[in-house]
Amino acid sequence: MVFSSLFFLYLFLPLSLIAYYVAKPRYRNAVLIVCSLVFYAWGEPVFIWLLLMSTLLNYLFGRLISADPESRTAKVSLVLSLVFHLGMLILFKYTGFFIENLNNWFSLSIPVPNFPLPIGISFYTFRAVSYIVDCYWGKVEAEQKFSRFLLYMTFFPVIMQGPIARYETMQNQLAVRRCNPSDLYEGMMRVIIGLGKKVIIADNLGNIVDQFLANGNIEQQTTLGAWYGVIVYAMQIYFDFSGYSDMAIGIARMMGFQLEENFRHPFLCKDITEFWQRWHISLGTFFRDYVLYIPIFGKRRKYGGLFLVWFCTGLWHGASWNFILWGLYYGLFILIELLIGKKRIKKIPLVIRHIYNKIVIVVGFGIFYFEDFGQLGACLKCMFGFGGHGLTDAVLQTSIMTNVFLLVIALIGCFPILELPKRAMQKSPGAYLTLSVCGTILAAVILIVSSILLVNATNRPFLYLRF
């Protein structure tokens, strides 16, 4: 089950909300647990046992750790939890990749298993890891009530694609939370905005990406055609994933949960470091807090930890060398910025900084898109004028003219335009009423248009579902 489906929007979500609000407060966690298990089992009935086993083991290990954090039992519990969770992630996601490379490197013929990837395993594994490590570090007390921990691990708005909501953020809300009409309204608006990002913008941008990059089309592109295709892909990823995050945060808010933001207009960044402080924030902070300062690199642990973080970031996104290259690519530019220093970077003219980081970001998305290195090489050749097909052609010009309205909306949507009416609403009661009515009408239009598009749409699941 995905958020951008008519079944979810018009049946599962309304029924879940009705059941939640009809239930007495003491039974609402139970309602959410049932809804979450049904939601996950709907898309992944085979591997729901893995999610439940992960939940039970982490609950027990957390209790053992909090009972005596300095004991040998606590250390063993931490290690066993990490081995299980990271082991399951490696088993299902990377075993085939490792064996394929062993066969290639050493001329072996080991059978390559084809394990299906359990939905959401990359996200709920990291939530489990953050919980158990925080228990060991004493940042949180282990949850005593199993039902609350079960809800934390299975909560359906975040189970598939995040954000990687930590127990530290949700702890108090699992026990007591209130949802007033404002939360319900704001949550609903957030869900509709996220839906529009996905269905109206991202899915249509995906059609352009397919035309210019997919199925070997990149080999025939002009220089500007290659840049155009990759830029559109960057926007597609942004609207697709931030759209999902908006819907997840909005659904959670309608049920009384306040989750942290996962995107903050990343394309407004002035350098690469800032880009990653604005993009997929929950993943970046996870690696920063749990990997960056692992004391295994001695005096140079800052730089060693940096490249370990970016190696892991790349590998987390997929079992393919292009993702590892993509991670190290960003690690290199962040290292360069670290060596230059913030004060010196700020002295560089802002226009030059924007041009530099946008070029780096777009090339990075090209690396991210192509798992086949031959196709990646063709893309980079085209982008830097060595593709042999000239600067532009009629196909590019036609695509821009045909999709100009969509492209303008996508470009405008990269900016924080929704913050402007919010500021006006805070200053004047009249402006608040006017803009609330206009916002509600606009949301209704977005919902209707999105629903119409979903009726006849070819199924385009959220892109990060495969990670």
C-alpha positions as CSV (number, residue, x, y, z in Angstrom):
1,M,0.0,0.0,0.0
2,V,1.4,3.4,-1.0
3,F,0.3,6.9,0.0
4,S,-0.3,8.0,-3.6
5,S,-3.1,5.5,-4.3
6,L,-6.9,6.0,-4.3
7,F,-7.3,3.1,-2.0
8,F,-5.1,4.6,0.7
9,L,-6.4,8.1,0.3
10,Y,-10.1,7.4,0.2
11,L,-10.5,4.2,2.2
12,F,-7.6,3.2,4.4
13,L,-6.6,6.6,5.7
14,P,-10.2,7.9,6.4
15,L,-11.1,4.6,8.1
16,S,-7.9,4.7,10.2
17,L,-8.7,8.3,11.3
18,I,-12.3,7.5,12.1
19,A,-11.3,4.5,14.2
20,Y,-8.6,6.5,15.9
21,Y,-10.9,9.3,16.9
22,V,-13.8,7.1,17.9
23,A,-11.7,5.1,20.2
24,K,-11.1,6.2,23.8
25,P,-7.7,7.7,24.3
26,R,-6.3,4.7,26.2
27,Y,-7.2,2.5,23.1
28,R,-5.8,4.8,20.4
29,N,-2.3,3.2,20.4
30,A,-3.9,-0.2,19.9
31,V,-5.9,1.2,16.9
32,L,-2.7,2.6,15.4
33,I,-0.9,-0.7,15.9
34,V,-3.6,-2.6,14.1
35,C,-3.7,0.0,11.3
36,S,0.1,-0.1,11.0
37,L,0.3,-3.9,10.8
38,V,-2.4,-4.0,8.2
39,F,-0.7,-1.3,6.2
40,Y,2.6,-3.1,6.2
41,A,1.1,-6.6,5.6
42,W,-0.8,-5.2,2.7
43,G,2.4,-4.5,0.8
44,E,4.7,-7.0,2.5
45,P,2.8,-10.0,4.1
46,V,5.8,-12.4,3.7
47,F,8.3,-10.3,5.8
48,I,6.0,-8.9,8.5
49,W,7.6,-11.6,10.8
50,L,11.0,-9.8,10.3
51,L,9.6,-6.5,11.4
52,L,7.9,-8.1,14.5
53,M,11.1,-10.0,15.4
54,S,13.1,-6.8,15.1
55,T,10.6,-5.1,17.4
56,L,10.6,-7.9,20.0
57,L,14.4,-8.3,20.2
58,N,15.1,-4.6,20.4
59,Y,12.5,-4.2,23.2
60,L,14.1,-7.0,25.2
61,F,17.7,-5.8,24.5
62,G,16.7,-2.2,25.4
63,R,15.3,-3.4,28.8
64,L,18.4,-5.4,29.5
65,I,20.6,-2.4,28.7
66,S,18.7,0.1,30.8
67,A,18.6,-2.3,33.8
68,D,22.4,-1.9,34.2
69,P,24.1,0.1,31.4
70,E,27.6,-0.5,32.7
71,S,27.2,-4.3,32.9
72,R,28.6,-7.0,30.5
73,T,25.0,-7.9,29.8
74,A,24.3,-4.4,28.4
75,K,27.4,-4.6,26.1
76,V,26.4,-8.1,24.9
77,S,22.8,-6.9,24.3
78,L,24.0,-3.9,22.3
79,V,26.3,-6.1,20.1
80,L,23.6,-8.7,19.6
81,S,21.1,-6.1,18.6
82,L,23.5,-4.5,16.1
83,V,24.5,-7.8,14.7
84,F,20.9,-8.9,14.1
85,H,19.6,-5.7,12.6
86,L,22.6,-4.8,10.4
87,G,23.0,-8.5,9.6
88,M,19.5,-8.7,8.3
89,L,20.0,-5.6,6.3
90,I,23.2,-6.9,4.7
91,L,21.6,-10.3,4.1
92,F,18.6,-9.1,2.2
93,K,20.1,-6.0,0.5
94,Y,23.8,-6.7,-0.2
95,T,24.4,-10.5,-0.3
96,G,23.9,-10.7,-4.1
97,F,26.0,-7.6,-4.7
98,F,28.9,-9.0,-2.6
99,I,28.8,-12.4,-4.2
100,E,28.6,-10.9,-7.7
101,N,31.8,-8.9,-7.1
102,L,33.6,-11.9,-5.5
103,N,32.8,-13.9,-8.7
104,N,34.0,-11.1,-10.9
105,W,37.2,-10.4,-8.9
106,F,38.3,-14.0,-8.3
107,S,36.8,-15.8,-11.3
108,L,34.5,-17.8,-9.0
109,S,31.1,-19.2,-9.8
110,I,29.3,-18.9,-6.5
111,P,25.5,-19.0,-7.0
112,V,24.1,-15.5,-6.6
113,P,21.0,-15.5,-4.4
114,N,18.1,-13.3,-5.3
115,F,16.6,-12.3,-2.0
116,P,13.5,-10.1,-2.2
117,L,14.1,-6.8,-0.4
118,P,11.6,-6.4,2.6
119,I,9.8,-3.1,2.2
120,G,11.1,-0.4,4.5
121,I,14.0,-2.5,6.0
122,S,16.5,0.3,5.3
123,F,14.4,2.7,7.4
124,Y,13.1,0.7,10.3
125,T,16.6,-0.9,10.8
126,F,18.1,2.5,11.3
127,R,15.3,3.4,13.7
128,A,16.0,0.2,15.7
129,V,19.7,0.9,15.7
130,S,19.3,4.5,16.9
131,Y,17.0,3.3,19.7
132,I,19.4,0.6,21.0
133,V,22.4,2.9,20.8
134,D,20.6,5.7,22.6
135,C,19.6,3.3,25.4
136,Y,23.3,2.2,25.7
137,W,24.5,5.8,25.7
138,G,21.9,6.8,28.3
139,K,20.2,9.3,26.1
140,V,16.8,7.6,26.5
141,E,15.3,5.2,29.0
142,A,14.2,1.9,27.5
143,E,10.5,1.7,26.8
144,Q,8.8,-0.4,29.5
145,K,5.5,-0.9,27.8
146,F,5.8,-3.3,24.8
147,S,2.7,-1.9,23.0
148,R,4.3,1.6,22.9
149,F,7.5,0.2,21.5
150,L,5.6,-1.8,18.9
151,L,3.8,1.3,17.8
152,Y,7.2,3.2,17.5
153,M,8.6,0.4,15.3
154,T,5.5,-0.1,13.1
155,F,4.0,3.4,12.9
156,F,2.7,3.3,9.4
157,P,3.3,6.9,8.2
158,V,7.1,6.3,8.6
159,I,7.5,2.6,8.2
160,M,8.1,2.5,4.4
161,Q,10.3,5.5,3.6
162,G,10.9,7.4,6.8
163,P,11.6,10.0,8.0
164,I,13.9,8.1,10.3
165,A,11.9,9.3,13.4
166,R,13.9,8.5,16.5
167,Y,12.5,7.2,19.7
168,E,13.9,10.3,21.5
169,T,11.5,12.4,19.4
170,M,8.5,10.2,19.7
171,Q,8.9,8.9,23.3
172,N,6.6,11.3,25.1
173,Q,4.1,11.3,22.3
174,L,3.7,7.5,22.4
175,A,2.4,7.9,26.0
176,V,0.4,11.1,25.8
177,R,-0.6,13.3,22.9
178,R,-3.4,15.6,21.9
179,C,-4.7,16.5,18.5
180,N,-6.8,19.7,18.2
181,P,-8.7,20.9,15.1
182,S,-5.7,22.9,14.0
183,D,-3.4,19.8,14.0
184,L,-6.0,18.0,12.0
185,Y,-6.4,20.8,9.5
186,E,-2.6,21.5,9.2
187,G,-1.9,17.8,8.8
188,M,-4.5,17.4,6.1
189,M,-3.1,20.3,4.2
190,R,0.4,18.9,4.5
191,V,-0.8,15.5,3.1
192,I,-2.5,17.2,0.1
193,I,0.6,19.3,-0.6
194,G,2.8,16.2,-0.5
195,L,0.3,14.3,-2.8
196,G,0.5,17.2,-5.3
197,K,4.3,17.1,-5.2
198,K,4.2,13.4,-6.0
199,V,1.4,13.0,-8.5
200,I,1.2,16.4,-10.3
201,I,4.9,17.3,-10.4
202,A,7.2,14.3,-9.7
203,D,5.4,11.8,-11.8
204,N,5.2,14.1,-14.8
205,L,8.8,15.1,-14.5
206,G,9.5,11.3,-14.5
207,N,8.1,11.1,-18.0
208,I,10.7,13.7,-19.2
209,V,13.5,11.8,-17.4
210,D,12.5,8.6,-19.2
211,Q,12.6,10.4,-22.5
212,F,16.1,11.8,-22.0
213,L,17.9,9.3,-19.7
214,A,16.2,5.9,-19.7
215,N,16.7,2.9,-22.0
216,G,19.9,4.1,-23.5
217,N,18.5,7.5,-24.6
218,I,21.4,9.3,-22.9
219,E,23.8,8.1,-25.6
220,Q,21.9,10.2,-28.2
221,Q,21.7,13.3,-26.1
222,T,23.2,16.7,-26.9
223,T,25.1,18.5,-24.2
224,L,22.2,20.7,-23.1
225,G,19.9,17.7,-23.5
226,A,22.0,15.7,-20.9
227,W,22.0,18.6,-18.5
228,Y,18.3,19.1,-18.9
229,G,17.5,15.4,-18.3
230,V,19.6,15.3,-15.1
231,I,18.3,18.6,-13.8
232,V,14.8,17.3,-14.3
233,Y,15.7,14.1,-12.5
234,A,17.1,16.0,-9.6
235,M,13.8,17.9,-9.3
236,Q,11.8,14.6,-9.7
237,I,13.7,13.0,-6.8
238,Y,13.2,16.1,-4.7
239,F,9.4,16.4,-5.2
240,D,8.9,12.6,-5.0
241,F,10.8,12.1,-1.7
242,S,9.9,15.4,-0.1
243,G,6.3,14.8,-1.1
244,Y,6.3,11.4,0.7
245,S,7.9,13.1,3.7
246,D,5.2,15.8,3.7
247,M,2.5,13.1,3.6
248,A,4.1,11.1,6.4
249,I,4.5,14.2,8.6
250,G,1.0,15.3,7.8
251,I,-0.6,11.9,8.6
252,A,1.3,11.7,11.8
253,R,0.2,15.2,12.8
254,M,-3.5,14.3,12.2
255,M,-2.9,11.6,14.9
256,G,-1.2,13.9,17.3
257,F,2.5,13.2,16.5
258,Q,4.9,16.0,15.8
259,L,7.7,14.7,13.6
260,E,10.8,16.6,12.6
261,E,11.3,18.0,9.1
262,N,13.1,15.9,6.5
263,F,13.7,18.5,3.8
264,R,14.3,22.3,4.0
265,H,14.4,23.6,0.4
266,P,17.8,22.0,-0.3
267,F,18.3,23.7,-3.7
268,L,18.6,27.1,-1.9
269,C,22.0,25.9,-0.4
270,K,25.1,28.0,-0.8
271,D,27.5,25.1,-0.6
272,I,27.5,21.3,-0.6
273,T,27.7,21.0,3.1
274,E,24.5,23.1,3.5
275,F,22.8,21.0,0.8
276,W,23.2,18.0,3.0
277,Q,22.0,19.9,6.0
278,R,18.7,20.5,4.1
279,W,18.3,17.2,2.1
280,H,17.0,14.0,3.8
281,I,17.8,15.4,7.2
282,S,16.9,12.4,9.2
283,L,19.4,10.2,7.3
284,G,22.2,12.8,7.5
285,T,21.8,13.3,11.2
286,F,21.7,9.6,11.8
287,F,25.1,9.1,10.2
288,R,26.4,12.2,11.9
289,D,25.4,11.0,15.3
290,Y,26.1,7.3,15.1
291,V,29.0,6.9,12.6
292,L,31.0,10.1,12.1
293,Y,32.9,10.1,15.3
294,I,33.5,6.3,15.7
295,P,36.9,6.2,17.3
296,I,38.7,3.9,14.9
297,F,40.7,6.4,12.9
298,G,43.0,7.8,15.6
299,K,43.9,11.4,15.3
300,R,42.5,11.6,11.8
301,R,39.1,10.3,12.7
302,K,37.4,13.5,11.5
303,Y,38.5,12.8,7.9
304,G,38.3,9.0,8.2
305,G,34.9,9.3,9.8
306,L,33.8,11.7,7.0
307,F,34.6,9.2,4.3
308,L,33.1,6.3,6.3
309,V,29.9,8.3,6.6
310,W,29.7,9.0,2.9
311,F,30.7,5.4,1.9
312,C,27.8,4.2,4.1
313,T,25.4,6.9,2.8
314,G,26.1,5.7,-0.7
315,L,25.9,2.0,0.1
316,W,22.7,2.6,2.1
317,H,21.0,3.8,-1.1
318,G,21.6,0.6,-3.0
319,A,23.8,-2.4,-3.7
320,S,25.5,-0.9,-6.7
321,W,28.9,0.8,-7.3
322,N,27.4,4.0,-8.6
323,F,25.8,4.7,-5.2
324,I,29.2,4.1,-3.5
325,L,30.9,6.4,-6.0
326,W,28.1,8.9,-5.5
327,G,28.6,8.9,-1.7
328,L,32.4,9.3,-2.0
329,Y,31.9,12.0,-4.6
330,Y,29.9,14.1,-2.1
331,G,32.4,13.2,0.7
332,L,35.2,14.6,-1.4
333,F,33.5,18.0,-1.9
334,I,32.5,18.3,1.7
335,L,36.2,17.5,2.7
336,I,37.3,20.2,0.3
337,E,34.9,22.7,1.9
338,L,36.0,21.6,5.3
339,L,39.7,22.2,4.5
340,I,38.9,25.6,2.9
341,G,36.9,26.6,6.0
342,K,33.6,28.4,6.4
343,K,35.1,31.9,6.8
344,R,37.0,31.6,3.5
345,I,34.0,30.1,1.7
346,K,31.8,33.0,2.8
347,K,34.3,35.5,1.2
348,I,33.6,33.9,-2.2
349,P,30.9,35.8,-4.2
350,L,27.5,34.3,-3.6
351,V,26.8,33.9,-7.4
352,I,29.9,31.8,-7.9
353,R,29.1,29.7,-4.9
354,H,25.6,29.0,-6.2
355,I,27.0,28.1,-9.7
356,Y,29.6,25.8,-8.2
357,N,27.3,23.9,-5.9
358,K,24.5,23.5,-8.5
359,I,27.0,22.0,-11.0
360,V,28.3,19.6,-8.3
361,I,24.7,18.7,-7.3
362,V,23.5,18.0,-10.8
363,V,26.5,15.9,-11.7
364,G,25.9,14.0,-8.5
365,F,22.4,13.2,-9.5
366,G,23.7,11.9,-12.8
367,I,26.0,9.5,-10.9
368,F,23.0,8.5,-8.7
369,Y,20.7,7.7,-11.7
370,F,23.0,5.4,-13.8
371,E,23.8,2.1,-12.2
372,D,25.5,1.0,-15.4
373,F,28.9,2.6,-15.6
374,G,28.8,2.6,-19.5
375,Q,25.6,4.7,-19.4
376,L,27.1,6.9,-16.6
377,G,30.2,7.5,-18.8
378,A,28.0,8.4,-21.7
379,C,26.1,10.8,-19.5
380,L,29.2,12.6,-18.3
381,K,30.6,12.8,-21.8
382,C,27.4,14.4,-23.0
383,M,27.3,16.8,-20.1
384,F,30.8,18.1,-20.7
385,G,30.6,18.3,-24.5
386,F,32.2,15.1,-25.6
387,G,29.1,13.2,-26.6
388,G,29.4,14.1,-30.3
389,H,25.8,15.2,-30.7
390,G,26.2,19.0,-30.5
391,L,24.9,21.5,-28.1
392,T,21.1,21.2,-28.6
393,D,18.5,19.8,-30.9
394,A,14.8,19.9,-31.8
395,V,13.9,17.2,-29.3
396,L,15.1,19.3,-26.4
397,Q,13.4,22.5,-27.6
398,T,10.1,20.6,-28.1
399,S,10.3,19.1,-24.6
400,I,10.9,22.5,-23.0
401,M,8.1,24.2,-25.0
402,T,5.7,21.3,-24.3
403,N,6.4,21.1,-20.6
404,V,7.2,24.8,-19.8
405,F,4.2,25.1,-17.4
406,L,5.3,22.0,-15.5
407,L,8.9,23.1,-15.4
408,V,8.1,26.6,-14.1
409,I,5.9,25.2,-11.4
410,A,8.7,22.8,-10.4
411,L,11.2,25.6,-10.3
412,I,9.0,27.8,-8.2
413,G,8.2,24.8,-5.9
414,C,11.8,24.5,-5.0
415,F,11.5,27.8,-3.1
416,P,9.8,28.4,0.2
417,I,6.8,30.1,-1.3
418,L,4.3,28.7,1.3
419,E,6.2,30.5,4.0
420,L,5.2,33.9,2.6
421,P,1.4,33.6,3.3
422,K,2.1,32.1,6.7
423,R,4.0,35.2,7.7
424,A,1.2,37.4,6.4
425,M,-1.3,35.3,8.3
426,Q,0.5,36.0,11.6
427,K,0.3,39.7,11.1
428,S,-3.3,40.3,10.4
429,P,-6.6,38.4,11.4
430,G,-8.1,39.5,8.1
431,A,-5.1,38.2,6.1
432,Y,-5.4,35.0,8.1
433,L,-9.0,34.4,7.2
434,T,-8.5,35.3,3.5
435,L,-5.4,33.2,3.0
436,S,-7.0,30.3,5.0
437,V,-9.9,30.3,2.6
438,C,-7.7,30.6,-0.5
439,G,-5.4,27.9,0.9
440,T,-8.3,25.5,1.5
441,I,-9.6,26.1,-2.1
442,L,-6.2,25.5,-3.6
443,A,-5.8,22.3,-1.5
444,A,-9.1,21.1,-2.8
445,V,-8.0,21.8,-6.4
446,I,-4.8,19.9,-5.8
447,L,-6.6,17.0,-4.3
448,I,-9.1,16.8,-7.2
449,V,-6.4,17.1,-9.9
450,S,-4.2,14.5,-8.2
451,S,-7.2,12.1,-7.8
452,I,-8.1,12.5,-11.5
453,L,-4.5,11.8,-12.5
454,L,-4.4,8.7,-10.2
455,V,-7.4,7.2,-11.9
456,N,-5.7,6.7,-15.2
457,A,-2.1,6.9,-14.1
458,T,0.5,4.2,-14.8
459,N,1.7,3.0,-11.4
460,R,4.8,5.1,-10.4
461,P,5.6,4.1,-6.8
462,F,7.7,6.5,-4.7
463,L,11.3,6.3,-5.8
464,Y,12.8,5.7,-2.4
465,L,10.6,2.7,-1.9
466,R,13.3,0.6,-3.5
467,F,15.9,1.8,-1.0
